[in-house]
Amino acid sequence: MKELVEHIARALVDHPEDVQVTVVEGPQSAVLELRVHVEDLGKVIGKQGRTAKAIRTILSAGGTKLRKRYTLEIVED
């Protein structure tokens, strides 16, 4: 799932080298923390959060198949 989020984020941003995804694992869930360049934050979030919601939907669908809950957090540094 980490690679999937990295791939999607790199396709969206202007600074793909600054995309970082950190995974915090739990027994039944995992939190994926997405960090991007400050200028690309709006592109990852999208208008009214639509892009971020779409990425979360993809994670949810993949997590259902793997029987694990994934949460996406977009971290602002």
LINZI-V178910 format. One line per field, one symbol per residue. phi: phi as a letter, one per 40 degrees, with the letter a starting at -180 (. if undefined). A space follows every 50 residues. Layout:
# LINZI-V178910
phi: ???
This chain:
# LINZI-V178910
phi: .dccccccccccccbccccbbbbbcbcbaabbcbbbcdccdccccgcfgc ccccccccccccccccfacbbbbccbc
